[in-house]
Amino acid sequence: SHTRESDIVLQKTVESYYCVSEEFDGFLSFLEWTKKTAKTHHVICTTLYQSEEYLDAYFRNLDRLTEWITAKGCTWTIVFCYSESPDATFSMMEKYCATRKNFVYMESPRLAKYRSVDIAVGRNQQMRLLHEYFHDITDYMIVMDANYINFEELCTDTLDHAMSLRHEWDAISFQRQEYYDIWALSYD
């Protein structure tokens, strides 16, 4: 029988499916803390699979992004969805999370022949998490790829400009000349 992505999520309980900082008694404790402290809350979502080569640069940019959000007087949560990789992606993610408390991560098994399908499955799991648990506190959702595009330093001036125009958009996407990821904007 063929396993569907929706079956995987339904087979897991909230407490065992979502991993959070050891500072909390589990996911629901983390969620309660997040809701109490949220102020113009940003949720940053990233899918990870065989990303070891890019993670140092990605984490530097993620730190720049969270520092930018914090400097605006806002709060944030990082949501990682990872698939088991033959490289050090998972251990690097765990090491990064060990020094922070506002993160959630979950596993997304590899189901498809094509990586793009697995990325979509992971992003759908993140969307489900936001819809079920964060919908009442999330002001902004940011999807940030953990690949070669993050070798360049994140430009916070671009973010400032985009946010100055936030009354003009519901969603924005930053695309670079050398990076083509339009498939992520398509749907059935």
JOZITA-V567187 format. One record per helix or strand of 3 or more residues. SS is the DSSP state (H for helix, E for strand). FROM is the first residue (numbers start at 1). TO is the last residue. If there is no record, write none. Layout:
BEGIN
ss->SS from->FROM to->TO
ss->SS from->FROM to->TO
END
This chain:
BEGIN
ss->H from->5 to->10
ss->H from->14 to->17
ss->H from->27 to->37
ss->E from->41 to->48
ss->H from->52 to->71
ss->E from->76 to->82
ss->H from->89 to->97
ss->E from->103 to->107
ss->H from->115 to->134
ss->E from->138 to->143
ss->H from->148 to->151
ss->H from->156 to->164
ss->H from->166 to->168
ss->H from->182 to->185
END
